[in-house]
Amino acid sequence: MINTTLNFKKAPGHQVLAAAGKKILRPGGRTATEQLFEWANFQPGETVLELAASFGYSAIALAQCFGVRVVGVEKNPESVARARENIRAAGLEGQVEIIEGDIFHLEAIPGQFDYVLAEAILTMQAIPGKEKILQGVRQKLKPGGKYLAHEVLVKNHEEQVHKTLSQVIRVNSTPLSLENWSSLCEKTGLNVQQYQTGAMNLLNPIEILRDEGVIDTLRIFWNVLTKPPIRERVLAMRRAFHQHREDLGYIVFCAIASEA
């Protein structure tokens, strides 16, 4: 269903994509996330905190695939309500929980976790915001716990890339270089152990199909084709990604929480 009350000219890019029907936002697509999960080596009964859990699809998939217990934090009350409905429909109320909360205040979430998962979350924050969230992540991880991140990577012309993305995505999107992602993690007590980089695949039709499935991919394409406000914004994002195709990519990395 299309959100007819959304101001498509001013709305953040992720809201526009959600209005088009996109459920999953992954800069590198499903393939990159699968590599992240391989590094994680989840064990049944372990605990995962997911940042910005949205409608709960990733949390549900983690619980079903790996037998882990998942707590998702999500700020939007409507998304929280929908996520809880999805969890009930999947019969996972005892294994997956969605908390209405703010990723800038992770201290409000009780307990510590074996893993914290964030996909395309930190990229959309300014540097001080990135650092604050990572400090919260470190506090929520058990010593030796793993921070699993899937973000946008900038390789060249960083200032121009930030300017272009901010214009088309309508948020202060600031992807970092590999060196800067690693340095920021280290500053907050998280040591990057493994990483992989590659091409930007957020709007790659093949990766959309892998992430969303056939029916939902067709629905997304239909909405983009038939809804001019959505089409205008999605095509602008595609043009920006193409313009900076040599400068932009994805990064997935696994960082270990320090013992201190």
C-alpha positions as protocol buffer text, in pm:
chain_id: "A"
residue {
  index: 1
  type: MET
  ca { x: 0 y: 0 z: 0 }
}
residue {
  index: 2
  type: ILE
  ca { x: 132 y: 346 z: -93 }
}
residue {
  index: 3
  type: ASN
  ca { x: 157 y: 606 z: 183 }
}
residue {
  index: 4
  type: THR
  ca { x: -44 y: 888 z: 27 }
}
residue {
  index: 5
  type: THR
  ca { x: 27 y: 1127 z: 319 }
}
residue {
  index: 6
  type: LEU
  ca { x: 405 y: 1120 z: 268 }
}
residue {
  index: 7
  type: ASN
  ca { x: 565 y: 1429 z: 117 }
}
residue {
  index: 8
  type: PHE
  ca { x: 768 y: 1249 z: -148 }
}
residue {
  index: 9
  type: LYS
  ca { x: 968 y: 1556 z: -245 }
}
residue {
  index: 10
  type: LYS
  ca { x: 1107 y: 1602 z: 107 }
}
residue {
  index: 11
  type: ALA
  ca { x: 1086 y: 1257 z: 266 }
}
residue {
  index: 12
  type: PRO
  ca { x: 1409 y: 1068 z: 347 }
}
residue {
  index: 13
  type: GLY
  ca { x: 1510 y: 816 z: 83 }
}
residue {
  index: 14
  type: HIS
  ca { x: 1445 y: 512 z: 301 }
}
residue {
  index: 15
  type: GLN
  ca { x: 1083 y: 625 z: 354 }
}
residue {
  index: 16
  type: VAL
  ca { x: 1035 y: 666 z: -20 }
}
residue {
  index: 17
  type: LEU
  ca { x: 1172 y: 318 z: -84 }
}
residue {
  index: 18
  type: ALA
  ca { x: 949 y: 176 z: 188 }
}
residue {
  index: 19
  type: ALA
  ca { x: 649 y: 347 z: 26 }
}
residue {
  index: 20
  type: ALA
  ca { x: 747 y: 177 z: -299 }
}
residue {
  index: 21
  type: GLY
  ca { x: 729 y: -155 z: -116 }
}
residue {
  index: 22
  type: LYS
  ca { x: 1094 y: -218 z: -35 }
}
residue {
  index: 23
  type: LYS
  ca { x: 1125 y: -405 z: 294 }
}
residue {
  index: 24
  type: ILE
  ca { x: 1501 y: -444 z: 316 }
}
residue {
  index: 25
  type: LEU
  ca { x: 1769 y: -178 z: 274 }
}
residue {
  index: 26
  type: ARG
  ca { x: 2110 y: -331 z: 209 }
}
residue {
  index: 27
  type: PRO
  ca { x: 2385 y: -137 z: 27 }
}
residue {
  index: 28
  type: GLY
  ca { x: 2549 y: -461 z: -80 }
}
residue {
  index: 29
  type: GLY
  ca { x: 2236 y: -672 z: -111 }
}
residue {
  index: 30
  type: ARG
  ca { x: 2163 y: -1009 z: 41 }
}
residue {
  index: 31
  type: THR
  ca { x: 2497 y: -1156 z: -66 }
}
residue {
  index: 32
  type: ALA
  ca { x: 2689 y: -913 z: 153 }
}
residue {
  index: 33
  type: THR
  ca { x: 2465 y: -976 z: 454 }
}
residue {
  index: 34
  type: GLU
  ca { x: 2510 y: -1352 z: 414 }
}
residue {
  index: 35
  type: GLN
  ca { x: 2886 y: -1299 z: 439 }
}
residue {
  index: 36
  type: LEU
  ca { x: 2829 y: -1101 z: 758 }
}
residue {
  index: 37
  type: PHE
  ca { x: 2625 y: -1384 z: 907 }
}
residue {
  index: 38
  type: GLU
  ca { x: 2890 y: -1637 z: 811 }
}
residue {
  index: 39
  type: TRP
  ca { x: 3145 y: -1441 z: 1014 }
}
residue {
  index: 40
  type: ALA
  ca { x: 2899 y: -1416 z: 1303 }
}
residue {
  index: 41
  type: ASN
  ca { x: 2862 y: -1794 z: 1330 }
}
residue {
  index: 42
  type: PHE
  ca { x: 2537 y: -1764 z: 1527 }
}
residue {
  index: 43
  type: GLN
  ca { x: 2460 y: -2038 z: 1776 }
}
residue {
  index: 44
  type: PRO
  ca { x: 2108 y: -2133 z: 1891 }
}
residue {
  index: 45
  type: GLY
  ca { x: 2004 y: -1948 z: 2204 }
}
residue {
  index: 46
  type: GLU
  ca { x: 2248 y: -1660 z: 2158 }
}
residue {
  index: 47
  type: THR
  ca { x: 2113 y: -1306 z: 2172 }
}
residue {
  index: 48
  type: VAL
  ca { x: 2101 y: -1038 z: 1902 }
}
residue {
  index: 49
  type: LEU
  ca { x: 2011 y: -670 z: 1932 }
}
residue {
  index: 50
  type: GLU
  ca { x: 1899 y: -527 z: 1597 }
}
residue {
  index: 51
  type: LEU
  ca { x: 1906 y: -150 z: 1549 }
}
residue {
  index: 52
  type: ALA
  ca { x: 1619 y: 17 z: 1361 }
}
residue {
  index: 53
  type: ALA
  ca { x: 1429 y: -309 z: 1324 }
}
residue {
  index: 54
  type: SER
  ca { x: 1153 y: -155 z: 1111 }
}
residue {
  index: 55
  type: PHE
  ca { x: 878 y: -410 z: 1040 }
}
residue {
  index: 56
  type: GLY
  ca { x: 1069 y: -699 z: 1200 }
}
residue {
  index: 57
  type: TYR
  ca { x: 1148 y: -893 z: 884 }
}
residue {
  index: 58
  type: SER
  ca { x: 1521 y: -930 z: 953 }
}
residue {
  index: 59
  type: ALA
  ca { x: 1462 y: -1017 z: 1318 }
}
residue {
  index: 60
  type: ILE
  ca { x: 1214 y: -1287 z: 1221 }
}
residue {
  index: 61
  type: ALA
  ca { x: 1449 y: -1431 z: 959 }
}
residue {
  index: 62
  type: LEU
  ca { x: 1739 y: -1442 z: 1207 }
}
residue {
  index: 63
  type: ALA
  ca { x: 1529 y: -1629 z: 1462 }
}
residue {
  index: 64
  type: GLN
  ca { x: 1397 y: -1875 z: 1207 }
}
residue {
  index: 65
  type: CYS
  ca { x: 1731 y: -1943 z: 1036 }
}
residue {
  index: 66
  type: PHE
  ca { x: 1968 y: -1954 z: 1332 }
}
residue {
  index: 67
  type: GLY
  ca { x: 1758 y: -2016 z: 1644 }
}
residue {
  index: 68
  type: VAL
  ca { x: 1882 y: -1698 z: 1811 }
}
residue {
  index: 69
  type: ARG
  ca { x: 1678 y: -1471 z: 2038 }
}
residue {
  index: 70
  type: VAL
  ca { x: 1634 y: -1124 z: 1887 }
}
residue {
  index: 71
  type: VAL
  ca { x: 1545 y: -790 z: 2040 }
}
residue {
  index: 72
  type: GLY
  ca { x: 1482 y: -516 z: 1788 }
}
residue {
  index: 73
  type: VAL
  ca { x: 1472 y: -146 z: 1868 }
}
residue {
  index: 74
  type: GLU
  ca { x: 1255 y: 76 z: 1648 }
}
residue {
  index: 75
  type: LYS
  ca { x: 1156 y: 441 z: 1694 }
}
residue {
  index: 76
  type: ASN
  ca { x: 845 y: 461 z: 1473 }
}
residue {
  index: 77
  type: PRO
  ca { x: 536 y: 347 z: 1669 }
}
residue {
  index: 78
  type: GLU
  ca { x: 352 y: 237 z: 1354 }
}
residue {
  index: 79
  type: SER
  ca { x: 650 y: 25 z: 1249 }
}
residue {
  index: 80
  type: VAL
  ca { x: 666 y: -126 z: 1599 }
}
residue {
  index: 81
  type: ALA
  ca { x: 299 y: -222 z: 1585 }
}
residue {
  index: 82
  type: ARG
  ca { x: 337 y: -378 z: 1241 }
}
residue {
  index: 83
  type: ALA
  ca { x: 653 y: -563 z: 1348 }
}
residue {
  index: 84
  type: ARG
  ca { x: 472 y: -712 z: 1648 }
}
residue {
  index: 85
  type: GLU
  ca { x: 190 y: -828 z: 1420 }
}
residue {
  index: 86
  type: ASN
  ca { x: 445 y: -994 z: 1191 }
}
residue {
  index: 87
  type: ILE
  ca { x: 609 y: -1166 z: 1489 }
}
residue {
  index: 88
  type: ARG
  ca { x: 273 y: -1299 z: 1609 }
}
residue {
  index: 89
  type: ALA
  ca { x: 194 y: -1424 z: 1259 }
}
residue {
  index: 90
  type: ALA
  ca { x: 526 y: -1609 z: 1254 }
}
residue {
  index: 91
  type: GLY
  ca { x: 458 y: -1762 z: 1596 }
}
residue {
  index: 92
  type: LEU
  ca { x: 781 y: -1620 z: 1740 }
}
residue {
  index: 93
  type: GLU
  ca { x: 654 y: -1412 z: 2034 }
}
residue {
  index: 94
  type: GLY
  ca { x: 880 y: -1606 z: 2271 }
}
residue {
  index: 95
  type: GLN
  ca { x: 1189 y: -1558 z: 2055 }
}
residue {
  index: 96
  type: VAL
  ca { x: 1162 y: -1211 z: 1898 }
}
residue {
  index: 97
  type: GLU
  ca { x: 1074 y: -885 z: 2071 }
}
residue {
  index: 98
  type: ILE
  ca { x: 1047 y: -535 z: 1926 }
}
residue {
  index: 99
  type: ILE
  ca { x: 1099 y: -245 z: 2166 }
}
residue {
  index: 100
  type: GLU
  ca { x: 989 y: 108 z: 2085 }
}
residue {
  index: 101
  type: GLY
  ca { x: 1305 y: 306 z: 2147 }
}
residue {
  index: 102
  type: ASP
  ca { x: 1578 y: 532 z: 2016 }
}
residue {
  index: 103
  type: ILE
  ca { x: 1910 y: 400 z: 1882 }
}
residue {
  index: 104
  type: PHE
  ca { x: 2074 y: 708 z: 2039 }
}
residue {
  index: 105
  type: HIS
  ca { x: 1965 y: 582 z: 2382 }
}
residue {
  index: 106
  type: LEU
  ca { x: 2050 y: 213 z: 2383 }
}
residue {
  index: 107
  type: GLU
  ca { x: 2121 y: 237 z: 2757 }
}
residue {
  index: 108
  type: ALA
  ca { x: 1742 y: 219 z: 2804 }
}
residue {
  index: 109
  type: ILE
  ca { x: 1741 y: -140 z: 2674 }
}
residue {
  index: 110
  type: PRO
  ca { x: 1809 y: -392 z: 2953 }
}
residue {
  index: 111
  type: GLY
  ca { x: 2087 y: -648 z: 2941 }
}
residue {
  index: 112
  type: GLN
  ca { x: 2381 y: -720 z: 2715 }
}
residue {
  index: 113
  type: PHE
  ca { x: 2392 y: -918 z: 2392 }
}
residue {
  index: 114
  type: ASP
  ca { x: 2616 y: -1156 z: 2202 }
}
residue {
  index: 115
  type: TYR
  ca { x: 2566 y: -954 z: 1884 }
}
residue {
  index: 116
  type: VAL
  ca { x: 2445 y: -613 z: 1771 }
}
residue {
  index: 117
  type: LEU
  ca { x: 2329 y: -590 z: 1409 }
}
residue {
  index: 118
  type: ALA
  ca { x: 2293 y: -267 z: 1211 }
}
residue {
  index: 119
  type: GLU
  ca { x: 2225 y: -242 z: 838 }
}
residue {
  index: 120
  type: ALA
  ca { x: 2242 y: 97 z: 662 }
}
residue {
  index: 121
  type: ILE
  ca { x: 2192 y: 279 z: 992 }
}
residue {
  index: 122
  type: LEU
  ca { x: 2514 y: 465 z: 1074 }
}
residue {
  index: 123
  type: THR
  ca { x: 2563 y: 592 z: 719 }
}
residue {
  index: 124
  type: MET
  ca { x: 2267 y: 825 z: 765 }
}
residue {
  index: 125
  type: GLN
  ca { x: 2413 y: 989 z: 1077 }
}
residue {
  index: 126
  type: ALA
  ca { x: 2665 y: 1271 z: 1112 }
}
residue {
  index: 127
  type: ILE
  ca { x: 3000 y: 1178 z: 1268 }
}
residue {
  index: 128
  type: PRO
  ca { x: 2899 y: 1273 z: 1627 }
}
residue {
  index: 129
  type: GLY
  ca { x: 2583 y: 1067 z: 1586 }
}
residue {
  index: 130
  type: LYS
  ca { x: 2780 y: 769 z: 1455 }
}
residue {
  index: 131
  type: GLU
  ca { x: 3011 y: 788 z: 1755 }
}
residue {
  index: 132
  type: LYS
  ca { x: 2726 y: 811 z: 2007 }
}
residue {
  index: 133
  type: ILE
  ca { x: 2549 y: 511 z: 1858 }
}
residue {
  index: 134
  type: LEU
  ca { x: 2870 y: 307 z: 1855 }
}
residue {
  index: 135
  type: GLN
  ca { x: 2932 y: 394 z: 2219 }
}
residue {
  index: 136
  type: GLY
  ca { x: 2586 y: 258 z: 2294 }
}
residue {
  index: 137
  type: VAL
  ca { x: 2658 y: -53 z: 2088 }
}
residue {
  index: 138
  type: ARG
  ca { x: 2974 y: -118 z: 2289 }
}
residue {
  index: 139
  type: GLN
  ca { x: 2779 y: -90 z: 2614 }
}
residue {
  index: 140
  type: LYS
  ca { x: 2518 y: -335 z: 2492 }
}
residue {
  index: 141
  type: LEU
  ca { x: 2770 y: -599 z: 2382 }
}
residue {
  index: 142
  type: LYS
  ca { x: 2908 y: -859 z: 2616 }
}
residue {
  index: 143
  type: PRO
  ca { x: 3291 y: -854 z: 2632 }
}
residue {
  index: 144
  type: GLY
  ca { x: 3403 y: -1028 z: 2315 }
}
residue {
  index: 145
  type: GLY
  ca { x: 3061 y: -979 z: 2157 }
}
residue {
  index: 146
  type: LYS
  ca { x: 3032 y: -899 z: 1786 }
}
residue {
  index: 147
  type: TYR
  ca { x: 2908 y: -585 z: 1617 }
}
residue {
  index: 148
  type: LEU
  ca { x: 2780 y: -676 z: 1270 }
}
residue {
  index: 149
  type: ALA
  ca { x: 2756 y: -380 z: 1033 }
}
residue {
  index: 150
  type: HIS
  ca { x: 2644 y: -337 z: 672 }
}
residue {
  index: 151
  type: GLU
  ca { x: 2700 y: 21 z: 556 }
}
residue {
  index: 152
  type: VAL
  ca { x: 2782 y: 244 z: 260 }
}
residue {
  index: 153
  type: LEU
  ca { x: 3151 y: 286 z: 173 }
}
residue {
  index: 154
  type: VAL
  ca { x: 3302 y: 594 z: 11 }
}
residue {
  index: 155
  type: LYS
  ca { x: 3624 y: 539 z: -180 }
}
residue {
  index: 156
  type: ASN
  ca { x: 3695 y: 874 z: -346 }
}
residue {
  index: 157
  type: HIS
  ca { x: 3573 y: 1236 z: -357 }
}
residue {
  index: 158
  type: GLU
  ca { x: 3419 y: 1207 z: -12 }
}
residue {
  index: 159
  type: GLU
  ca { x: 3298 y: 1568 z: 18 }
}
residue {
  index: 160
  type: GLN
  ca { x: 3122 y: 1565 z: -320 }
}
residue {
  index: 161
  type: VAL
  ca { x: 2966 y: 1225 z: -251 }
}
residue {
  index: 162
  type: HIS
  ca { x: 2825 y: 1349 z: 80 }
}
residue {
  index: 163
  type: LYS
  ca { x: 2680 y: 1656 z: -91 }
}
residue {
  index: 164
  type: THR
  ca { x: 2517 y: 1455 z: -369 }
}
residue {
  index: 165
  type: LEU
  ca { x: 2369 y: 1195 z: -137 }
}
residue {
  index: 166
  type: SER
  ca { x: 2233 y: 1456 z: 102 }
}
residue {
  index: 167
  type: GLN
  ca { x: 2055 y: 1623 z: -190 }
}
residue {
  index: 168
  type: VAL
  ca { x: 1891 y: 1308 z: -326 }
}
residue {
  index: 169
  type: ILE
  ca { x: 1832 y: 1112 z: -3 }
}
residue {
  index: 170
  type: ARG
  ca { x: 1725 y: 1418 z: 200 }
}
residue {
  index: 171
  type: VAL
  ca { x: 1925 y: 1319 z: 508 }
}
residue {
  index: 172
  type: ASN
  ca { x: 2279 y: 1398 z: 619 }
}
residue {
  index: 173
  type: SER
  ca { x: 2417 y: 1083 z: 458 }
}
residue {
  index: 174
  type: THR
  ca { x: 2789 y: 1052 z: 537 }
}
residue {
  index: 175
  type: PRO
  ca { x: 2939 y: 720 z: 430 }
}
residue {
  index: 176
  type: LEU
  ca { x: 3299 y: 669 z: 539 }
}
residue {
  index: 177
  type: SER
  ca { x: 3613 y: 515 z: 395 }
}
residue {
  index: 178
  type: LEU
  ca { x: 3737 y: 178 z: 519 }
}
residue {
  index: 179
  type: GLU
  ca { x: 4003 y: 354 z: 725 }
}
residue {
  index: 180
  type: ASN
  ca { x: 3753 y: 592 z: 884 }
}
residue {
  index: 181
  type: TRP
  ca { x: 3497 y: 319 z: 961 }
}
residue {
  index: 182
  type: SER
  ca { x: 3774 y: 121 z: 1132 }
}
residue {
  index: 183
  type: SER
  ca { x: 3906 y: 424 z: 1323 }
}
residue {
  index: 184
  type: LEU
  ca { x: 3562 y: 520 z: 1448 }
}
residue {
  index: 185
  type: CYS
  ca { x: 3497 y: 168 z: 1572 }
}
residue {
  index: 186
  type: GLU
  ca { x: 3835 y: 151 z: 1744 }
}
residue {
  index: 187
  type: LYS
  ca { x: 3770 y: 485 z: 1915 }
}
residue {
  index: 188
  type: THR
  ca { x: 3456 y: 341 z: 2073 }
}
residue {
  index: 189
  type: GLY
  ca { x: 3607 y: 10 z: 2187 }
}
residue {
  index: 190
  type: LEU
  ca { x: 3517 y: -202 z: 1884 }
}
residue {
  index: 191
  type: ASN
  ca { x: 3797 y: -369 z: 1688 }
}
residue {
  index: 192
  type: VAL
  ca { x: 3724 y: -459 z: 1325 }
}
residue {
  index: 193
  type: GLN
  ca { x: 3834 y: -818 z: 1269 }
}
residue {
  index: 194
  type: GLN
  ca { x: 3687 y: -897 z: 927 }
}
residue {
  index: 195
  type: TYR
  ca { x: 3553 y: -686 z: 642 }
}
residue {
  index: 196
  type: GLN
  ca { x: 3445 y: -707 z: 281 }
}
residue {
  index: 197
  type: THR
  ca { x: 3375 y: -432 z: 30 }
}
residue {
  index: 198
  type: GLY
  ca { x: 3208 y: -425 z: -310 }
}
residue {
  index: 199
  type: ALA
  ca { x: 2983 y: -235 z: -549 }
}
residue {
  index: 200
  type: MET
  ca { x: 2675 y: -43 z: -441 }
}
residue {
  index: 201
  type: ASN
  ca { x: 2376 y: -274 z: -497 }
}
residue {
  index: 202
  type: LEU
  ca { x: 2091 y: -102 z: -313 }
}
residue {
  index: 203
  type: LEU
  ca { x: 1895 y: -41 z: -635 }
}
residue {
  index: 204
  type: ASN
  ca { x: 2044 y: -324 z: -840 }
}
residue {
  index: 205
  type: PRO
  ca { x: 1747 y: -518 z: -984 }
}
residue {
  index: 206
  type: ILE
  ca { x: 1915 y: -856 z: -933 }
}
residue {
  index: 207
  type: GLU
  ca { x: 1990 y: -784 z: -568 }
}
residue {
  index: 208
  type: ILE
  ca { x: 1640 y: -643 z: -515 }
}
residue {
  index: 209
  type: LEU
  ca { x: 1504 y: -974 z: -643 }
}
residue {
  index: 210
  type: ARG
  ca { x: 1732 y: -1169 z: -407 }
}
residue {
  index: 211
  type: ASP
  ca { x: 1633 y: -954 z: -110 }
}
residue {
  index: 212
  type: GLU
  ca { x: 1261 y: -913 z: -175 }
}
residue {
  index: 213
  type: GLY
  ca { x: 1152 y: -1217 z: -376 }
}
residue {
  index: 214
  type: VAL
  ca { x: 963 y: -1225 z: -706 }
}
residue {
  index: 215
  type: ILE
  ca { x: 621 y: -1099 z: -594 }
}
residue {
  index: 216
  type: ASP
  ca { x: 749 y: -809 z: -385 }
}
residue {
  index: 217
  type: THR
  ca { x: 1001 y: -712 z: -653 }
}
residue {
  index: 218
  type: LEU
  ca { x: 723 y: -692 z: -911 }
}
residue {
  index: 219
  type: ARG
  ca { x: 520 y: -481 z: -669 }
}
residue {
  index: 220
  type: ILE
  ca { x: 813 y: -243 z: -618 }
}
residue {
  index: 221
  type: PHE
  ca { x: 872 y: -204 z: -991 }
}
residue {
  index: 222
  type: TRP
  ca { x: 499 y: -148 z: -1052 }
}
residue {
  index: 223
  type: ASN
  ca { x: 483 y: 122 z: -785 }
}
residue {
  index: 224
  type: VAL
  ca { x: 790 y: 297 z: -926 }
}
residue {
  index: 225
  type: LEU
  ca { x: 651 y: 284 z: -1279 }
}
residue {
  index: 226
  type: THR
  ca { x: 298 y: 398 z: -1196 }
}
residue {
  index: 227
  type: LYS
  ca { x: 354 y: 650 z: -914 }
}
residue {
  index: 228
  type: PRO
  ca { x: 530 y: 960 z: -1050 }
}
residue {
  index: 229
  type: PRO
  ca { x: 635 y: 1105 z: -709 }
}
residue {
  index: 230
  type: ILE
  ca { x: 802 y: 777 z: -615 }
}
residue {
  index: 231
  type: ARG
  ca { x: 951 y: 730 z: -961 }
}
residue {
  index: 232
  type: GLU
  ca { x: 1108 y: 1077 z: -954 }
}
residue {
  index: 233
  type: ARG
  ca { x: 1286 y: 1015 z: -624 }
}
residue {
  index: 234
  type: VAL
  ca { x: 1396 y: 658 z: -698 }
}
residue {
  index: 235
  type: LEU
  ca { x: 1538 y: 757 z: -1038 }
}
residue {
  index: 236
  type: ALA
  ca { x: 1723 y: 1048 z: -875 }
}
residue {
  index: 237
  type: MET
  ca { x: 1883 y: 804 z: -631 }
}
residue {
  index: 238
  type: ARG
  ca { x: 1977 y: 570 z: -914 }
}
residue {
  index: 239
  type: ARG
  ca { x: 2136 y: 857 z: -1106 }
}
residue {
  index: 240
  type: ALA
  ca { x: 2337 y: 958 z: -800 }
}
residue {
  index: 241
  type: PHE
  ca { x: 2463 y: 604 z: -749 }
}
residue {
  index: 242
  type: HIS
  ca { x: 2556 y: 583 z: -1116 }
}
residue {
  index: 243
  type: GLN
  ca { x: 2727 y: 922 z: -1109 }
}
residue {
  index: 244
  type: HIS
  ca { x: 2945 y: 809 z: -819 }
}
residue {
  index: 245
  type: ARG
  ca { x: 2973 y: 443 z: -919 }
}
residue {
  index: 246
  type: GLU
  ca { x: 3354 y: 460 z: -886 }
}
residue {
  index: 247
  type: ASP
  ca { x: 3333 y: 640 z: -552 }
}
residue {
  index: 248
  type: LEU
  ca { x: 3060 y: 446 z: -372 }
}
residue {
  index: 249
  type: GLY
  ca { x: 3023 y: 89 z: -258 }
}
residue {
  index: 250
  type: TYR
  ca { x: 2924 y: -119 z: 41 }
}
residue {
  index: 251
  type: ILE
  ca { x: 3116 y: -245 z: 339 }
}
residue {
  index: 252
  type: VAL
  ca { x: 3029 y: -525 z: 577 }
}
residue {
  index: 253
  type: PHE
  ca { x: 3243 y: -574 z: 883 }
}
residue {
  index: 254
  type: CYS
  ca { x: 3254 y: -768 z: 1206 }
}
residue {
  index: 255
  type: ALA
  ca { x: 3398 y: -582 z: 1506 }
}
residue {
  index: 256
  type: ILE
  ca { x: 3473 y: -736 z: 1844 }
}
residue {
  index: 257
  type: ALA
  ca { x: 3393 y: -557 z: 2170 }
}
residue {
  index: 258
  type: SER
  ca { x: 3701 y: -496 z: 2380 }
}
residue {
  index: 259
  type: GLU
  ca { x: 3732 y: -677 z: 2713 }
}
residue {
  index: 260
  type: ALA
  ca { x: 3776 y: -352 z: 2907 }
}
